[in-house]
């Protein structure tokens, strides 16, 4: 079984932009956002994925991701209830770790998060200078919940 273990933080400044080695345009929506499981469709530039995630246990959760045809993804995005998320993902390598910084657009304009996937929950790392408050485990910052911006207002 595939497992995702990640830390998520709010970004405090835009210094990551000069550190970024690549960036990608992402559009994603949720076909299902039931408690304990989500089904997401995502386009990254000109590629597409279908992702199924299980319930979080600490920082870990089961994750299964599959490449799908881009045209299928565009059709599936139309089936997603609620708004889709658009964001630019910048990749920053900091002290050997691959950080993904998401700058959200549309109704989430102004929200910038940084995520780091780690090999195990005991993995240690240093924080880059642009990282602020940790929001790992705060369900309001789960991408599947961000489609309802009102859920975030008290947290920002």
C-alpha positions as CSV (number, residue, x, y, z in Angstrom):
1,X,0.0,0.0,0.0
2,X,1.2,3.5,-0.8
3,X,1.5,5.9,2.1
4,X,1.8,9.7,2.1
5,X,3.6,11.3,5.0
6,X,3.8,15.1,4.9
7,X,4.2,18.3,6.8
8,X,2.3,21.4,5.8
9,X,3.1,25.0,6.7
10,X,1.8,28.5,5.9
11,X,4.3,30.6,3.9
12,X,5.3,33.9,5.4
13,X,7.0,35.6,2.5
14,X,7.8,35.3,-1.2
15,X,11.6,34.5,-0.8
16,X,10.9,31.0,-2.1
17,X,10.4,32.4,-5.6
18,X,14.1,33.1,-6.1
19,X,14.9,29.7,-4.7
20,X,12.4,27.8,-7.0
21,X,13.9,25.4,-9.5
22,X,10.7,24.7,-11.4
23,X,7.0,25.6,-11.3
24,X,3.8,24.0,-12.6
25,X,0.2,25.1,-13.1
26,X,-2.3,22.8,-11.3
27,X,-6.1,22.5,-11.6
28,X,-7.7,20.0,-9.2
29,X,-11.2,19.0,-8.1
30,X,-12.8,16.5,-5.8
31,X,-15.2,13.9,-7.1
32,X,-15.7,12.7,-3.6
33,X,-14.8,14.4,-0.2
34,X,-16.4,11.9,2.2
35,X,-15.1,11.6,5.7
36,X,-12.0,9.4,5.7
37,X,-11.5,9.3,1.9
38,X,-11.2,11.6,-1.1
39,X,-11.1,11.0,-4.8
40,X,-9.2,13.8,-6.6
41,X,-8.7,14.6,-10.3
42,X,-5.7,16.9,-11.1
43,X,-4.0,18.3,-14.1
44,X,-0.4,19.4,-13.8
45,X,0.6,21.3,-16.9
46,X,-0.3,18.8,-19.6
47,X,-0.5,15.6,-17.6
48,X,-3.3,14.3,-15.4
49,X,-3.8,12.1,-12.4
50,X,-6.6,10.4,-10.4
51,X,-5.8,10.1,-6.7
52,X,-7.6,8.3,-4.0
53,X,-6.6,9.1,-0.4
54,X,-7.7,7.5,2.9
55,X,-8.1,8.8,6.4
56,X,-5.1,10.5,8.1
57,X,-3.5,8.7,11.0
58,X,-1.2,11.4,12.4
59,X,0.8,12.7,9.4
60,X,0.3,9.4,7.4
61,X,-2.5,8.3,5.1
62,X,-2.9,5.8,2.3
63,X,-2.6,7.3,-1.2
64,X,-3.0,5.8,-4.6
65,X,-2.3,7.9,-7.7
66,X,-2.7,7.0,-11.3
67,X,-1.9,8.7,-14.6
68,X,-5.0,9.3,-16.7
69,X,-5.5,10.9,-20.2
70,X,-5.6,14.7,-20.0
71,X,-8.9,14.8,-21.9
72,X,-10.5,12.4,-19.4
73,X,-9.3,14.7,-16.5
74,X,-10.8,17.8,-18.1
75,X,-14.1,15.9,-18.4
76,X,-13.9,14.6,-14.8
77,X,-13.2,18.1,-13.5
78,X,-16.6,19.1,-14.8
79,X,-18.2,16.4,-12.6
80,X,-16.6,17.8,-9.4
81,X,-19.1,19.5,-7.1
82,X,-18.1,22.9,-6.0
83,X,-15.3,25.0,-7.3
84,X,-12.0,23.5,-8.5
85,X,-8.7,24.7,-7.1
86,X,-6.2,26.5,-9.3
87,X,-2.6,27.0,-8.0
88,X,1.0,27.4,-9.1
89,X,3.3,24.9,-7.5
90,X,6.9,25.9,-7.1
91,X,9.6,23.4,-6.2
92,X,12.3,24.4,-3.9
93,X,15.2,22.2,-2.8
94,X,16.3,23.3,0.6
95,X,19.1,21.4,2.5
96,X,18.4,18.4,0.3
97,X,14.7,18.3,0.9
98,X,12.1,18.8,-1.9
99,X,9.6,21.5,-0.8
100,X,6.4,22.1,-2.8
101,X,5.0,25.6,-2.4
102,X,1.5,26.2,-3.6
103,X,0.3,29.7,-4.5
104,X,-3.4,29.6,-4.8
105,X,-5.5,31.6,-7.3
106,X,-9.1,32.6,-7.6
107,X,-11.2,32.6,-4.4
108,X,-8.1,31.4,-2.5
109,X,-5.8,34.2,-3.7
110,X,-3.3,35.2,-1.0
111,X,-3.0,31.7,0.5
112,X,0.4,30.1,0.1
113,X,1.3,26.8,1.7
114,X,4.5,24.7,1.8
115,X,4.5,20.9,1.9
116,X,7.3,18.5,2.6
117,X,6.8,14.7,2.0
118,X,9.0,12.7,4.3
119,X,9.9,9.0,4.3
120,X,8.8,8.4,7.8
121,X,7.2,10.3,10.7
122,X,10.5,10.4,12.6
123,X,12.4,12.1,9.7
124,X,14.1,15.3,10.8
125,X,14.7,18.4,8.7
126,X,15.3,22.1,8.9
127,X,12.7,24.7,7.9
128,X,13.4,27.1,5.1
129,X,13.3,30.8,5.9
130,X,9.9,31.3,4.1
131,X,8.0,28.8,6.3
132,X,5.7,29.9,9.1
133,X,3.1,28.2,11.2
134,X,2.7,24.5,10.8
135,X,-0.9,23.4,9.8
136,X,-0.3,19.7,9.5
137,X,-3.4,18.0,10.8
138,X,-5.5,21.1,10.6
139,X,-8.3,19.8,8.4
140,X,-9.2,23.3,7.2
141,X,-5.9,23.4,5.2
142,X,-6.5,20.1,3.5
143,X,-6.8,20.8,-0.2
144,X,-10.1,18.8,-0.2
145,X,-11.5,21.4,2.3
146,X,-10.1,24.5,0.5
147,X,-12.9,24.3,-2.0
148,X,-15.0,25.9,0.7
149,X,-13.1,29.1,1.4
150,X,-15.3,30.0,4.4
151,X,-13.8,27.2,6.3
152,X,-10.4,29.0,6.3
153,X,-11.5,32.5,7.3
154,X,-11.1,32.0,11.0
155,X,-7.6,30.5,10.5
156,X,-6.0,33.2,8.4
